[in-house]
Every structure is written in structure tokens, then in C-alpha cells.
Amino acid sequence: TDVPSNAFAAAWIEQLVAERITSGCGNGNYCPDRTITRAQMAVFLLRAKYGSTHSPPTATGTLFADVPANAFAAAWIEQLVAEGITAGCGAGNYCPNNAVTRAQMAVFLQRVFNLPLP
């Protein structure tokens, strides 16, 4: 309800929802002006790559000090590591609640989809 049809990125947002890559931020909203966390980004990327029915392997909780096995997106985060997409944010952490910058997102997208570099 918070993305009018004439809004910037409305078509892309609607496609993400249609393909079940995201269901938004709750209550029928997408929250287009919010940032996403590194944990949320892990889910977005892997659903975009493998489809909405993808289910990553069970998390071990041993890869990062700040991502226990029962944490939101732990399995998704661990799959990103297994695929060589990320090594975390440093010092044995993933920083799941940190916002993703546009620069970081460019790197993640290139790695997930193996996009050619110039």
C-alpha cells in the first residue's frame, strides 16, 4: 500500500513481491525508503538466485560470533559464506543488523550472479 504505481522502482518492487523474493516489511507495506540489513540481504540474494522455494542447509551457528544457529537468516548467511559470496564484516563477525551500502550491494550482486567485471 506504500508503493503507488507511479513511484520510482514500483515495477521492480512489484516483481520482487510477485516472485516471492520478499513479502515487504509487514501490514501490506514494502517500506521502500528503508535500508535493509545484511541478514535481510542474504535472504533477498539467495531467493533471487534460486527462487522463492529455496531452503538453505540448516545453520551450524559456528561461522560468526554474532550469528547463532537460531538467528534470523542464519542459514541464508551461512550459505552465502559456503558459496564464497561473503566472508563477513571482520573480526569473526557478519554484522547481520548493519545496513547494506549501495557499494556493498554492488559487490554482492556481482558475486551472486557472477556478473562480468569491466
GIWO-V446982 format. One record per pair of residues at least 12 apart in sequence whose ideal C-beta (glycine too) atoms are under 7 Angstrom apart, sorted by the first residue. I is the first residue (numbers start at 1). J is the second residue. D is the distance in whole Angstrom. If there is no record, write none. Layout:
BEGIN
{{I,J,D} {I,J,D}}
END
This chain:
BEGIN
{{1,28,5} {1,29,6} {2,29,4} {2,30,6} {2,31,7} {2,32,7} {3,30,5} {3,32,6} {7,32,7} {9,32,7} {13,30,5} {13,32,6} {19,52,6} {20,52,3} {21,44,6} {21,47,4} {21,48,5} {21,52,6} {22,44,6} {35,99,4} {35,100,7} {36,100,6} {37,96,6} {37,97,5} {37,98,7} {37,99,6} {38,94,6} {38,95,6} {38,96,5} {38,98,5} {38,100,6} {39,72,6} {39,73,4} {39,77,7} {39,96,4} {39,97,7} {40,73,7} {41,100,5} {41,108,7} {42,73,5} {42,76,4} {42,77,5} {42,80,5} {43,73,5} {43,76,5} {45,108,6} {45,112,5} {46,76,6} {46,79,6} {49,112,5} {49,113,7} {56,75,4} {56,76,5} {56,79,4} {57,75,6} {57,79,7} {58,75,6} {59,74,4} {59,75,4} {59,78,5} {60,78,7} {61,74,6} {63,78,5} {63,81,6} {64,88,6} {64,92,6} {64,93,6} {64,94,4} {65,92,5} {65,93,6} {66,93,5} {66,94,6} {66,95,7} {66,96,6} {67,94,5} {67,96,6} {71,96,7} {73,96,7} {77,94,6} {77,96,7} {85,108,6} {85,111,5} {85,112,6}}
END
